[in-house]
């Protein structure tokens, strides 16, 4: 959907219930049948000479009509649509062990980061690192949702704990875990 479509949806949902326009080809609601809006074709078009300038102060101008009071429910937003900027992941070639795993990384980026960490930080051989990375399936969010027990099962006890602590320390960094997500610490 385009931005214009989101605005139309938001306008429809924020409209008070009494102001529902008639469906195409249908009759207008009863409160509009005899109103000036319904008979707009019979009204004269205003000219510059016939238009009066009203005072901005409602006390001085007795012809000013007070607007009807809107209930507190009509003014609230029913549905808020936010559009996130398009996510473009960095190229896999630039990922190293110091990169912060992003929440929205695809599986190829997760595997590239995991291989870099296993080889450079934990001194695994290239073949072993690739073998372990092939086991890992999922996106960047899965890295942050894995438990310490999982990492100890995949790696040994010391290195699994080290990997869990490394990921735990990266949760607060930019792009790692979004503010609206709460990933609790589990053992």
N, C-alpha and C positions, 0 to 999 in steps of 0.2 A: 504494500500500500504506500501511496505517496504521502507527503506531509499534508497536502490539501485534504486527502481522505481522512487523515487522523483529526484534522481540525473540524471537519464536518461531523464526525462521530462525536467529538467532544461537545460541539455545539448542540447536537441533538440530545445528548445525555444531560446536559446542564440546563436545558429548557424547562421552565415550570410546566407541570402537568396540564394546566388549563389552556396552554397556548399551543396545542398540538395542531399542526396544519392539516387540512383535509387531504385525504388521499387523492391521487390524480383522478379528476372527473367526478369526485364526490361533492356532497353539500358541505358548506362551512359549518362549524359548530354553532349551536343556537345563539350564543352570546354575540356572534359576529353577523348574524343574518340581516339585521336592520341597522347595522352600524355604518359610519361614514367610510370605513375601510372597504366594506362590501360594495358600497355604491360609489366608489372612487371615480368611475367614468363620468358620473353626472356632476362632479365638482369642478369649479373653475380653477384654472391654473393661477397661482399667485404671481403677481408682478412686483417689481421693486417699489412702485408707488403705493400699492395696497398693503404692503407688509409693514406692520408696526414693530418697532424695536421695543422689547420688553426690558424692564429694569431687572438687573441681576439679583436685587434684594427682594425676597418674597413678601416682606412686611409692607413695603411701599406700594406694591402692585397687588391690588385685591383680586385681579383676574387670574392670578396664578393658582393652579389646581395642585393640591398635594398629591403626590404619587401614592398608590396603594401600598400598604405595608406588606413586605415580602416575608413569608415565614422563614424561620431559620433553616428549614430543610431544603427550601428552593434555592438558596444561595450557595449551598455546599456542592462541591464537585462530586459527581457520582463515580466517574472513572477518569483517572489521570493517565494519559498516554505519554510515555517518554520515549524518545528515539535515541538510542545509543549510537555513538559514532561508529562507523565501520571499523571492525578490528582487522588489522593487517599484521600478521605475525612477522617477526624478523626472519631473515633467511637462515636456514639450518646451519649454514657454513659459519655464521657468526656466534653460534651458541658454544659456550665453554663452561668449565666448572664454576666460574664466578658469576655466571648469568643467574638471574632470579627467575625460577620457573613461573611462568604466567598461568593464571587460572584458565585462560582460554586457549592454551597451546594445544595443537593437534598431537596425535600419537607420535608422529615422526620427530617433532621437536622434543617431546618428553624423552624419547629413546636417545636422541643425540645428546641431551643434557646428562642423562643417566650414564651413558658411555663415557662422557668427558669426566664426570665425577669419579666413576669407578677406576678409570685409568690414571688420572692425575692426582686425585686426593687419596685414594685407597690402594693404589699400587697393584691393581689387577692387571693381568695380561690382556691384550687386545681381544683374543679369542674368548676368554672368560667373560669379559665385559659385554661383548656382543651377545653371548649366550644368555646372560642374565637380562640384558635389555630386550631380547626377544620374548622373554617370559612376561615382561611388563606390558600390559595392554591398557589403553585408556588415554584420557586427555589430561591436561595439566591439573585439573581439579582433583583427579584421583591421587596424584602425588601427595597432596595436602590432607587427604582423607585416609590415608593408610596408617595403620597402627604401628606401634613399636614392635609388636609381636610379628607382624607381617614382615617388616624389614629384617628382623632377626631370623626368620624362617628362610627368606631369600638369600641373605648374606649370613655371616656367622654372628654370634652374640655381640661382640665388640663393634664390628663394622655396622651391624644393623642399628645398634643404639646410636652410633655416630651419624648415620644417615637420617634417623628420625630427629635427632637434635638439630641437625643442619636445616632440615625442612621446617622444623618448629621455629627456628630463629628467623626464617625468611617469610613467615606468614604476614608479618606487619609491613613488609616492603611494598612499594608501589607495583600494582599489577598482580600481586601474588593472590591474596584472598580479598574479594570485594567486601566493602563495609557492611553490606546487607547480609552477608553469610557469617555464620558462627560455626567454626569447626572446633569442637571441644577436644581437649587433650585426652587421649585414651591410651591405655597400656595394653 
